[in-house]
Amino acid sequence: ILTSGQVSVLVSGGFDLSVGSVVTSSVIIAAILADNDPGATWWVILFLLGLGLVVGLINGSVTTFLKVPSLIATLGMLLIVRGVGLFWSGGAPRGYLPDNLRAFGRGGIEGLFGLREFPYAVIILVVFGFLYWLLLHRLNYGRQLLALGDNPRASRLSGVNVNLMRISAFVICSMSAALAGILVAGRGGVSIEAGTGLEMQSIAAAVLGGTMLLGGRGSIPAAMAGALALEVLFTLLNLMGLPKPLRDAVQGLIIISAVAYAAYSTRKTR
């Protein structure tokens, strides 16, 4: 889900480095606000999605109207969101997640498809994956977003509302991060490191699925497959007993290779 949201920004020609902090803050804030009260679950979820909406609007507006490069704008937002979350919590996990909130990440439907328990998280993934696919590949919105990433000037001249499209891409990405934070909270519990490194993982997974970092090309199903492949690779590295820094090196290698390939392809077509 996080990677699919990142794809919407990447295909428009931008980056969003704030998603990891949005995930972390969503986990921290959910625990503080819910505080083991099952009745608070739904309004807490709505609050977190609203938080993602606000972060996306700020990222998109700063990038669009102030002409700040998305890399710099979202890097600043990464620090702001993470700082606010840690300040609110006092720098340590506080509060408790109610069972009905945690069920989204670790619960499931018993007996479905002959399985002992079919995870709610997988159902949420399929539903939102379909919505992302529909948005990017079957609706005019997706065609305009891809055109924006391919050639912003030509898109503007052809009547595309470039400002609105760019802002909406950041909104989708940040709200996806908030939703991912809810699932991460349910799966792993409260941690101030819940979203650390996820911004780079989401970008690496997207480019592994064929999304161009320079914009203009991307696929939701392929990006989701890239995220799955990356997790399989990390699991394999863990089983082999290799250290976490090697995982970071692999991510860096994937990103550099993808950028080099995109630059080479662009130069070759010219």
Secondary structure as GFF3:
##gff-version 3
##sequence-region A 1 270
A	DSSP	alpha_helix	2	10	.	.	.	ID=ss1
A	DSSP	alpha_helix	19	34	.	.	.	ID=ss2
A	DSSP	three_ten_helix	38	40	.	.	.	ID=ss3
A	DSSP	alpha_helix	41	65	.	.	.	ID=ss4
A	DSSP	alpha_helix	70	89	.	.	.	ID=ss5
A	DSSP	alpha_helix	99	106	.	.	.	ID=ss6
A	DSSP	beta_strand	108	109	.	.	.	ID=ss7
A	DSSP	three_ten_helix	112	114	.	.	.	ID=ss8
A	DSSP	beta_strand	118	119	.	.	.	ID=ss9
A	DSSP	alpha_helix	120	137	.	.	.	ID=ss10
A	DSSP	alpha_helix	140	150	.	.	.	ID=ss11
A	DSSP	alpha_helix	152	157	.	.	.	ID=ss12
A	DSSP	alpha_helix	162	188	.	.	.	ID=ss13
A	DSSP	alpha_helix	198	208	.	.	.	ID=ss14
A	DSSP	alpha_helix	220	239	.	.	.	ID=ss15
A	DSSP	alpha_helix	244	269	.	.	.	ID=ss16
###
